[in-house]
Amino acid sequence: MFDEIIEKASQLRTKNIPFAIAVVVRYEAPISGKPGDKAIILEDGSIHGWIGGGCTQPVVIREARNAILDGQSRFVRVTPASDKDPLDGILEYNMSCHSGGTLDVYIEPVLPKPALIIIGKSTVAQTLAKLGKVMNYTVNVVAPDASEELFPGVDSLQQDFDLSEIKMDHHTAIVVSTQGHFDEEAMQAAVNSSAGYLAFVASKKKATAVFDYLRNTGIEESALHRVSVPAGLDINAHLPEEIAVSILAEIIQFRRQAKTENTSAGSDRQQTPATAIDPICKMTVEIETASYASEFQNTTYYFCCAGCKQSFDMNPEQYIDESSGDKGERDPVCGMAVTVEAITLNGEHDGQAFYFCSPACKSLFDKQPELYARLAKGHEE
């Protein structure tokens, strides 16, 4: 199994495909997962390997997809004995299967090298390409007459401004440093891309003229607002090499801020799937792939197994009454249904109140409220 995991990880890394590795680090019997069990999980939720059965797999897959989304590792515990005050950094889920047992899983995202696209062949562009390679970025240079002599060691050289063949997402950075050579064509390609960071090496006066041209071609104002101009952090840079350093510093700042909102309309990053709470065992069920569901009073209920569905179908009123809290609020981190009246853990983001099943979930939310607020909105939809 270990060799297979290593081989699969190597293949994914070669193809620049993001994934997460989940490793079982501790267990309490009875449970099927054992320490050392491991799996690779992709953005679409597909899994390669083994980290336990049906009660733990959906939780691990969900958190692995979240890890790929936010770039943060996490320690997940699935247990029937919920700790009212879990250790800091542990994301705890309720183990509701009859088998019982506790499983601790460490999840680590493995993301592609950050991509840097440099449009232009100016001295700033050449220096930025060198710095990008030192920082282990994938560096793509786009410029007429660009050569390996000017840009030694970069990952790709392209003569035209068609960026459609370059894979990018909202982590990708594009820097236009044409400095008078095809400024308008270069900026048009940049603002029409799905890159998250855009910068233009130009004065305010020059940028205004180029932006006026782009407006006349139909480029919307919102697209132009995405552009950082003048490019780079304000470090009082004057020399081309200093400007390149300031730009890379701004790119690093952009990445470290971990803004998870998808600022690119064309981003191909997957969103975590909508889930529901099984009214029988309270397990989180992924709606799209749920095998068991029942309709009652114009509402669809989803189940983790045939047994839960059977119990519900025999007496649905009983379980609706018992799970009335499910129609109230849901923990935006783990997806667990919570009864507002009985919850003392709560928080607020952007004017909206959120409720949590445990201190661990509240701690994760407080660190990245934008991510989990967006995920909670996905559940409602």
Residue pairs with C-beta under 8 A, 6 or more apart in sequence:
1 37
1 38
1 49
1 50
2 38
4 48
4 49
5 21
5 38
5 39
5 40
5 48
5 49
8 40
8 48
9 19
9 21
9 40
9 110
12 18
12 19
12 40
12 42
12 110
13 110
13 112
16 112
16 113
16 138
16 167
17 42
17 112
18 42
18 43
18 68
18 109
18 110
18 111
18 112
19 40
19 41
19 42
19 43
19 68
19 109
19 110
20 40
20 41
20 64
20 65
20 67
20 68
20 107
20 108
20 109
20 110
21 38
21 39
21 40
21 41
21 107
21 108
21 110
22 38
22 39
22 40
22 41
22 49
22 51
22 60
22 64
22 105
22 106
22 107
23 36
23 37
23 38
23 51
23 105
23 106
23 107
23 108
24 33
24 34
24 35
24 36
24 37
24 38
24 51
24 52
24 103
24 104
24 105
25 35
25 104
25 105
25 106
26 35
26 102
26 103
26 104
27 33
27 34
27 35
27 101
27 102
27 103
27 104
28 79
28 101
28 102
28 103
29 101
30 99
30 100
30 101
31 52
31 56
31 95
31 99
31 100
31 101
31 102
31 103
32 52
32 53
32 56
32 99
33 50
33 51
33 52
33 53
33 56
33 103
33 105
37 49
37 50
37 51
37 52
38 49
38 50
38 51
39 47
39 48
39 49
39 50
39 51
39 60
40 47
40 48
40 49
41 47
41 48
41 60
41 61
41 64
41 65
41 68
42 48
43 65
43 68
43 269
43 270
44 270
45 61
45 65
45 273
45 286
45 289
47 57
47 61
51 57
51 60
51 103
51 105
52 60
52 78
52 103
52 105
53 99
54 97
54 304
54 305
55 78
55 95
55 96
55 97
55 99
55 283
55 304
56 78
56 95
56 103
56 105
58 283
58 284
58 285
58 286
58 304
59 76
59 78
59 93
59 284
59 334
60 76
60 105
60 107
61 286
62 272
62 273
62 275
62 284
62 286
62 335
63 74
63 76
63 91
63 107
64 107
64 109
65 270
65 272
65 273
66 74
66 272
66 371
66 375
67 73
67 74
67 107
67 108
67 109
68 109
68 111
69 260
69 269
69 270
69 271
69 272
69 371
70 258
70 260
70 368
70 371
71 109
71 111
71 258
72 109
72 258
72 368
73 106
73 107
73 108
73 109
74 91
74 106
74 107
74 364
75 89
75 90
75 91
75 104
75 105
75 106
75 107
76 90
76 91
76 92
76 93
76 104
76 105
76 106
76 107
77 86
77 90
77 91
77 92
77 93
77 102
77 103
77 104
77 105
78 92
78 93
78 94
78 95
78 102
78 103
78 105
79 92
79 93
79 94
79 95
79 101
79 102
79 103
80 94
80 95
80 96
80 100
80 101
80 102
81 102
82 92
82 94
82 357
82 358
83 92
83 358
84 358
85 359
86 92
86 358
86 359
86 360
87 360
88 359
88 360
88 363
89 360
89 363
90 360
91 333
91 334
91 360
91 361
91 364
92 334
92 358
92 360
92 361
93 284
93 334
93 336
94 282
94 283
94 336
94 357
95 101
95 102
95 103
96 278
96 281
96 282
96 283
97 281
97 283
97 304
111 171
112 138
113 136
113 137
113 138
114 137
114 138
114 171
114 172
114 173
114 255
115 137
115 138
115 140
115 166
115 167
115 168
115 171
115 172
115 173
116 128
116 129
116 132
116 137
116 138
116 139
116 140
116 172
116 173
116 175
116 251
117 140
117 141
117 142
117 163
117 166
117 168
117 172
117 173
117 174
117 175
117 193
117 195
118 125
118 128
118 129
118 132
118 139
118 140
118 141
118 142
118 143
118 174
118 175
118 177
119 125
119 141
119 142
119 143
119 161
119 174
119 175
119 176
119 177
119 178
119 186
119 189
119 190
120 142
120 143
120 176
120 177
120 178
120 179
120 181
120 182
120 186
120 201
121 141
121 143
121 145
121 146
121 150
121 151
121 181
122 177
122 178
122 179
122 201
122 240
123 240
123 241
124 177
124 179
124 201
124 240
124 243
124 244
124 247
125 141
125 143
125 175
125 177
125 201
126 150
126 151
127 240
127 241
127 244
128 175
128 177
128 244
128 247
128 248
129 139
129 141
129 151
129 154
130 153
131 244
131 245
131 248
132 139
132 248
133 139
133 153
133 154
135 248
135 252
138 155
139 151
139 154
139 155
139 156
140 154
140 155
140 156
140 158
140 166
141 151
141 154
141 156
141 157
141 158
142 158
142 159
142 160
142 161
142 163
142 186
142 189
143 158
143 159
143 178
143 181
144 159
144 160
144 181
144 182
145 159
146 157
146 158
146 159
147 157
148 154
148 157
151 157
156 166
158 166
161 182
161 185
161 186
161 188
161 189
162 189
163 189
163 190
163 192
163 193
168 174
168 193
168 194
168 195
169 194
169 195
169 196
169 264
169 267
169 268
169 269
170 194
170 195
170 196
170 262
170 263
170 264
170 267
170 269
171 196
171 255
172 193
172 194
172 195
172 196
172 197
173 195
173 196
173 197
173 198
173 199
173 251
173 254
174 190
174 193
174 195
174 197
174 198
174 199
175 199
175 201
175 231
175 247
175 251
176 183
176 186
176 187
176 190
176 198
176 199
176 200
176 201
176 202
177 201
177 231
178 186
178 201
179 201
179 202
183 202
183 206
183 210
184 210
184 213
184 214
187 200
187 210
187 211
187 214
187 227
188 214
188 217
188 219
190 198
190 200
190 227
191 198
191 214
191 219
191 223
191 224
191 226
191 227
192 219
192 223
193 264
193 266
194 264
194 265
194 266
194 267
194 268
195 264
196 254
196 259
196 263
196 264
196 267
197 228
197 250
197 251
197 254
198 226
198 227
198 228
199 227
199 228
199 229
199 231
199 232
199 247
199 250
199 251
200 207
200 210
200 227
200 228
200 229
200 230
200 231
201 230
201 231
201 243
201 247
202 210
202 229
202 230
202 231
203 230
204 229
204 230
207 227
207 229
207 230
211 224
211 227
214 224
215 221
215 224
226 263
228 250
231 243
231 246
231 247
231 250
232 243
232 245
232 246
232 247
232 249
232 250
233 246
233 249
233 250
233 253
234 246
235 242
235 245
235 246
235 249
237 243
237 245
237 246
258 368
259 370
260 368
260 370
260 371
260 374
261 370
261 374
262 269
271 378
272 375
272 378
273 286
273 287
273 288
273 289
274 286
274 287
274 288
274 378
274 379
274 381
275 284
275 285
275 286
275 287
275 335
275 379
276 284
276 285
276 287
276 290
276 301
276 302
277 283
277 284
277 285
277 323
277 326
277 330
277 335
277 336
277 337
278 284
278 285
278 301
278 302
278 303
278 304
278 308
279 301
279 303
279 308
279 312
279 319
279 320
279 322
279 323
279 326
280 303
280 308
280 311
280 312
280 319
281 304
281 308
282 323
282 336
282 337
283 304
283 308
284 334
284 335
284 336
285 302
285 303
285 304
287 302
290 302
290 303
292 302
292 303
292 304
292 305
292 306
292 308
292 309
293 300
293 301
293 302
293 303
293 309
294 300
294 301
294 303
294 309
294 312
294 313
294 316
295 301
296 312
296 316
296 320
297 320
301 312
301 316
303 309
303 312
311 319
312 319
323 337
324 339
325 337
325 338
325 339
325 340
325 342
326 337
328 337
328 338
328 339
328 340
329 337
329 338
329 339
329 340
329 343
329 354
329 355
330 336
330 337
330 338
330 376
330 379
331 337
331 338
331 354
331 355
331 356
331 357
331 361
332 354
332 356
332 365
332 372
332 373
332 375
332 376
332 379
333 356
333 361
333 362
333 364
333 365
333 372
334 357
334 358
334 361
335 379
336 357
338 355
338 356
338 357
340 355
343 355
343 356
343 357
345 355
345 356
345 357
345 358
345 359
345 361
345 362
346 353
346 354
346 355
346 356
346 362
347 353
347 354
347 356
347 362
347 365
347 366
347 369
348 354
349 365
349 369
349 370
349 373
350 369
350 373
352 373
354 365
354 372
354 373
354 376
356 362
356 365
364 372
365 372
